[in-house]
Amino acid sequence: MYQMALHLHVTAVVISLSLFAFRFVLSMKAHPMLQKKWLKILPHVVDTALLGSAIWLLTLSPMVGVDGWVASKVIGVSLYIVSGFFALKWAKNNRSRVIGFACAVIWVMLTASIAYSKQPFSFLV
């Protein structure tokens, strides 16, 4: 059961990041495809599956609360979301979008490091 939840979670992460990168490229070009309904809805569907699978994993994991690694992941994901919003919505020019995108990617990598090591802020050591 844990493996199924983990595979669903990792798949949702990959799809979510792919959609984020795709939308970022479109936003850099101010492409009209950004206005497509499916491109506005699909990321929310995938992110809901991502959150649901994360909660499912938490219910199956005996390590919840151990050394605060889950809280570290939540902080990392929150900073990824803020960086992503900046890159896709709030940035006023392409330079700012690139900075926001780079920050989002860095937060994803750091959060993945925490998820893999099960150590809070493992990237600092």
N, C-alpha and C positions, 0 to 999 in steps of 0.2 A: 504494500500500500504506500509506504514511504517513497519507494522508487517511482511509482506512478505520479505522485504529487510533485516530486522533484523534477521529473522529466517535463511535466506540464508547466511548472514554474520556469525552468530554464528555456523551454520553447517560447513561452510568453515573453521572457526577457529579450530573446533574440528578435522576435517579431516586433516588439515595442521599440527596440533600438533601431531596427531597420526602418520602421515607419518614421521615427524621429529624424534619422539621417536623410531619408527621402524628402520629408517635409522641409528640412533645413535647406537642401539643395534647391527645392522649388522656391523657397522664400528668398534665397540669394538672387534668383533670377526674376522675382516678382511674377512667377508663372501663374496664369489663370487657373491651372488645374487645382491650385490650393482652394478654390471655391467649390470644388466638387463635393457633393453631399457625403459620398462614401469615405472621402478622405478626412472629413470632419468627424464622422461617427466611428469608423473602424478603430482609431487609436484608443477611444474610450472603451470600446468592447474588449480590446486586447488588454488594456490596463486593468479593467475589472477582473479579467481572468487571472492576470498577474497578482493582483491583490488577493483574490480568492484563493489562489494556490499557495500564496505566502501564509495566509491564515491556516489553511489546511496543513501545511508543513509544520507550523507552530503547534498545532494540536497533536501532531504525531511525534514531535521531537522531544526527547528527554532532556535536551540541553537548554531549553528556554530559561532565560534568566541567569544562566551561568556566565559570570564575568561580564555581563552587560553587552555581549556581542550583538544581540538582537536590537538593543537600543542604538548601538553604533550604526547598524544597517538602516534603521529608520531615519537617523540623522543624515546619513549619506544619501538615501533616496530622496529625502526632503530637499536637500541642497541640489540634487540632480534636477528635481522638478522645477525649482526656482530658476536654475540656470537654463533649463529648457524653455521655460516661459520667456525668459529674457531673450534667448536666441530667436524664438519664433514669433513673439508678440510685442515685447516692449522695446527691443533695440530699434533705433531709428536709422541706422546705416549698416552696410555690409561688414565693416570692420567690427562694430559692436556685436553683430550677429555671430561672427567667427569667434570672438572672445567668449561669448555665451555658450556656443557650441563646444568649444574646447574645454571650458569649465565643466559642462555637463558630462562630457566624455571622461574627464579626469575623475569626477565624482562616481561615475559608474564603475570605473576601474578600481577605485579605492573600496567601493562597496562590495564589488566582486571579491576583492582580496579578503575583506572581512568575512564574507559568506564562506569562502573556501577554507580559511584558517580557523574560523569560529573563535577568533580573538578580537576584542574590541580595539578599533583603530590600529590594527596590526601593521598598517603601512607606515606607522610612525617609528617602528623599531627595526 
